[in-house]
Amino acid sequence: MSFVDEIFNLDGKVAAAIGAGGVLGGAMAMGLSQAGARVAILDMNMENAEKTATLIKRDHNGEALPVQVDATNKEDVQNALNRIISEWGRIDILINAPGINSATKFLDISEDEWENILRVNLKSMFLACQVFGKRMIEQNEGGSIINISSVSSGPPLSKVFTYSISKAGVNNLTRFLAREWATHKIRVNALAPGFFPAEQNRKILTQERIDSIFSHTPMSRFGEPEELVGAVIWLASEKASSFTTGAVIRVDGGFTAMTI
């Protein structure tokens, strides 16, 4: 095995991917599997979780465990971890990728909508980091937590007010935990995708908005789900990214590098 193959090899590692029943989370989970990890597919929608697990087993001959979980409920998250430990005995990698969006104008945002978006996008990550991070500390073998943020986390984008605030919170949570857990050799980083046509943003992608996005993106296109995989494997590998923690890695076609 070459040096490059070795540092990106995840053989023997166990990963949990929350939200992996979706398009982007599913691509990340499949990438981890192709790198050698056993992957638990955690999702609110069990049917979607099973679909991703089936693809991993069928197309990549990987080990996948579908688990239904309400990521906003700590007991549910703990039960999901218990299931993984019962099946595979450990946890090394956590992908935090739940998310919902809304294009409601600021003055029309209800308290229920505000609380629901923050609950799904931020509280769920807080809970997963608590539950899975505690187990990683107890194992005393390090680990990698990858929280999925967004380019909207700063500077904020138009039309996604609460979503942008929730993702800014994800960045801060990531940096805080990176500082707290470095002594445990647990690396905590955030991955900030640019514009990928996933489920939660299709409803606000009018032609006018698409034109605006492309004009502000040097690569002038959307990202493809598979284009997140390289960054995920890099951050998951304790050898490839051993000195990387507290980072917000943008995969956005140059969107955040663009000015007038």
N, C-alpha and C positions, 0 to 999 in steps of 0.2 A: 504494500500500500504506500503510495507517495505521501509526502508531507502534506500536500494540499488535501488529498483525500482523507488523511488522518484527522486533520483539525476540524473538518466539517462532518465527521462521522458521529452519528448519535446512537450507534449500537449500544444496547443495554440501558438506554435512558427511557424514562416513562414521562409522557407529557399529558397534560390535560388542556383541552382547547374549549373554552366556554364561548358559545355562540358559533360553534363549528358546523351547525346545521345550515348556516347561511352560505352565500357565495364566497365572500372574502375569508371568513373563518374556515370554511371547508377547504379552500385552496391552501391555507396555511397548515391545516392539519395534514393534508395529503403530502405537503412538502416535508413535514417533519417525519412522516412515515417513510418516505422515499430515502431520507437520510439515515434511517435505521431505528427510529424511536417507536415504541409502542404508544398508541395515542388513544386517550379516552375522549370521546365526542360528547360534550355536554351542551344540551340545548333544551329550551322550554318545549320545543316541538319535537316529540320523540320520533315522529315519522321522518322528519328532516335529519335528525341525528342518525337514524338507522340507514338512511340513504347515503350519507357521507361515509359511514362505517363500511357499508357494502362496497362502495367504490374503492376504498382503501384495500379491502380484502381481495376484491376481484381484479382490480387493475394493477395493484402494486404488491400483491401477495404480502400485505402487512398485517400487523395485529392491531385491531381497533375494537373499542368497547363503547357502544352507545349508552348514554346515561341521561335520563330526563331530569332536568333541574330547573328550579326557579332561582335564578342567580341573585334575586333581591331578598331571598329568605336564607338566613344564616344556617338554620337547621338543615335545609335542603342542600346547601353547599357542603356542609359537613358530612351529610349522608353520601353525597357524591364522592367526596374524598375517601370515605370509609370503603366504598365499593371498589375504588381504584386500588387502595391498599390491600384489600381482601383478594383482589384478582392478581395484582402484580407486585405488591410488597413495598412499593416506594413511590415517590413523586420527585421529579427533577426539573420539570419545565412547566410553567403555567402560561397559557395564552389567554388574555382577558379581552374578549372581543364581542361582548353584547352591545347592542346599540339601537336606539330609535331616534327619529328625527321629526321635525315639524317646520312648516313654513309660515306659521301663524305670525301675523304682524304683532309687534311688541304690545301695543295698547289693547290687543284682543286676546292676549295669552291669559288663559284661566289659571287659577291656582292649581287645579287638578292636573292640567297639562304640564305646568312648570314642575310640579312635584313628581309626576310620572317620569318625565325625561331625566331628571336628576336621579331618581331612584334607579332607573334601569342603567343609565350611562355612567354614574359615579358611585352610588351606594353599592351597586353590585361588585364593582372593582375593589372597593374598600373591604367588603366582606370576603371576597375570594382571596385577596392578599392576606387578610387575617388568618383565614382557615388554612390555606395552602402554605403560606409563609411560616406559620407556626410549625407545621409538619416538617418543612425543610430545615428549620432551625434544630428541631429535635433529631433529625437524621444526622446532622453535623457533617454533611458532605457537600454543602453549597447548593446552588440551584440558580435557575434563571426565570425571572418573571418578566413577561412582555405585555405591557398594557397598550391597547390599541387606542390611540388618540386620533387627531385629525389636523389638517392644515388650518381648519377653522379655529383652532385653539388659540391662535394669535399670529397676526392680527385677525380679529373676528370677521366672518363673512356676512354679507347681507342675507336676510330671509331665514337664517337658522340661529336665532338669538339664544334660546335656551340650550340648544345643542352645543353651540360654541362655548358657552359658559361651562357646561358639563365637561367638555374636553380640556378646557384650561385647568379645571380641577384635577383631571387625570394626570396632566403634566406635573402639577405640584405634588400630588400624591406619589408619583413615580420618583421625583427627586428626593422627597422626604424619606421614603423607604430605602432608596439607594444609600443615603447617608446613614440611616439607622442600622442597616443590615450588612454593610460592607464587611464588618468584622466577622460575620458568619459565612462569608464568601458567597452570599446570595446577591446576585446582580439584578437590578431592577431598572429596566429601560422602557421607553415608550416608542412605538412605531406610529408615525403620523402620515397616513396615506393622503394623497391628493384626491382627485376626482376619479372614482371608480364607479361604474353604473350598477351599484348594489341596490338591494330592495328598498332600503330606507330613504334613498335620495332620488329615485325615479320620478316620484310624483311632483317634484319641484324642477325637474329638468325640462323646461320648455325650450323651444328652439332658440328663443332670445337669450335664455340663461346659458345654453350650450355655447352659443356664439361668444358670449361674454367670457366664459371659462376658457375657451380655446384662445381667445385674443390675449388672455393673461397668462397662458401656459406656453413657454418657449417650445415645447414639443408639439403643441397644437393638437392634442388628442386626449382621450381618456386613458387611464391605466387599465391593464388587464390583471385579473386576480393573481395569475401566476407570477406577475412582476413583484409581488410582495414576498415571495417565497425565499429568495436569496437573503434578504435582510433578516427574515425570521430565523432561518437556519444559522446565520452568522451570530445573531444575538442569543440563540439557544445553546450554541456550542461553548462550553467552558474553555476550550483551547483557542478557538478563533477570536472570541471577544473577551478574553480573560481580564482585560484592563478597561472594559467599557461598562460603566454603570452611571445611572442618573442622566442618560442621554435621551434626547428626543430626535429620533431618526426620521427625516422626511423623505418619503418616496412619492414625489408629486410632479414629476416632469418639469421641474424648475419653477413651479407656481410661486413659491415663497421667495424666489430670487428675483422675481419680476417687479420692475417699477416702471415709471413713465419713460 
